Amino acid sequence: MTFDPDKRKLLSSLCHGAIFINYTFVSIGIPVALLLVSEDPVVKANAKESLNLHLNLWVGWAIAGFCAATVILIPIAIILAIPLLLLSFVMPILAILKILGNPAAEYRYPFIIHIL
């Protein structure tokens, strides 16, 4: 079965770009919906990877928030926030660029725990 490369680019980019919408359930709803609706295995793989990034960021921000709430751990919260910000802004952009260059590619984020 062949899949349209332009549609694949659009849907895969939408999965990874959903993080820029906001940090609520809307941004995670897009990859979940595409995971459930799409029949394209590359789009499904990119949706899973996008969900992995979302889950990693939520856990990371929860830990940083806990550290910030306990006043003595504020320096640790700041140290955690720097890589979390880089992950949430730079890595999706790199994923989108990789997908636009090669629509058959399944992008895997480095430096995250792959839960799904």
Number of C-alpha atoms within 10 A of each C-alpha: 3 5 12 9 13 11 13 22 22 15 23 30 24 21 31 29 19 20 22 13 11 10 14 10 10 13 21 23 14 20 28 17 13 20 20 10 11 14 11 18 14 20 29 23 19 28 29 22 23 31 26 20 27 22 18 20 19 15 12 17 17 13 16 21 17 14 18 16 12 10 10 10 14 16 13 13 22 15 11 17 17 10 14 18 13 11 20 17 14 11 17 23 16 14 23 21 13 17 21 18 11 13 23 17 18 19 23 16 18 10 11 14 11 15 11 10
